[in-house]
Amino acid sequence: MHTITLKSDDQFYDTLNEMVKTLNTTKSDLIRKSVIYYKSVLEKEKLKAQIKQASLKVREESLKVSQEFENSLDDGL
């Protein structure tokens, strides 16, 4: 296991200690779990953005195909 040292202001330190007492855990465990959770949040946000981008691309293609179909109806077929 590695050791990480960080500097914090009084507010962060007080918040950390309050959470440690409330959750009955250690500072190390709380910070470790928080980083893991934050990483999962970032990954979900990235995936959400990728899905949105893909959806918009598909929507554009669908609109083009729909417009082409509408135009073909005017051809008298």
C-alpha positions in Angstrom: 0.0 0.0 0.0 1.2 3.5 -0.8 1.0 6.6 1.4 -0.4 9.9 0.1 -0.1 13.1 2.0 -2.3 16.1 1.3 -2.8 19.6 2.6 -6.2 20.8 3.4 -7.9 23.9 4.8 -9.8 23.9 8.1 -13.2 23.5 6.4 -12.2 20.4 4.4 -10.5 18.9 7.5 -13.6 19.5 9.7 -15.9 18.1 7.0 -13.7 15.0 6.6 -13.7 14.4 10.4 -17.5 14.9 10.6 -18.0 12.4 7.8 -15.6 9.9 9.4 -17.5 10.0 12.7 -20.9 9.8 11.0 -19.9 6.8 8.8 -17.8 5.1 11.4 -14.8 4.7 9.1 -11.2 6.0 8.7 -10.1 9.1 6.8 -8.1 6.9 4.5 -11.1 4.6 3.7 -13.4 7.6 3.2 -11.0 9.3 0.8 -10.2 6.1 -1.0 -14.0 5.3 -1.5 -14.6 9.0 -2.5 -12.0 8.9 -5.2 -13.3 5.6 -6.6 -16.9 7.0 -6.6 -15.8 10.2 -8.3 -14.0 8.2 -11.0 -17.2 6.2 -11.6 -19.2 9.5 -11.9 -16.7 10.9 -14.4 -16.9 7.6 -16.4 -20.7 7.7 -16.5 -20.7 11.4 -17.6 -18.2 10.5 -20.4 -20.4 7.6 -21.5 -23.5 9.8 -21.4 -21.8 12.4 -23.6 -20.8 9.7 -26.1 -24.3 8.2 -26.2 -25.8 11.7 -26.7 -23.3 12.4 -29.5 -24.1 9.1 -31.2 -27.8 9.7 -30.8 -27.6 13.1 -32.4 -25.6 11.6 -35.3 -28.2 8.9 -35.8 -31.0 11.5 -35.6 -29.4 13.5 -38.4 -29.1 10.4 -40.6 -32.7 9.5 -39.9 -33.9 13.0 -40.9 -31.9 12.7 -44.1 -33.4 9.3 -45.0 -36.9 10.6 -44.1 -36.5 13.6 -46.3 -35.3 11.5 -49.2 -38.3 9.2 -48.7 -40.6 12.2 -48.7 -39.0 13.5 -51.8 -39.4 10.2 -53.5 -43.2 10.3 -52.9 -43.3 13.4 -55.1 -41.8 11.4 -58.0 -45.1 9.8 -58.8 -44.2 6.3 -57.8 
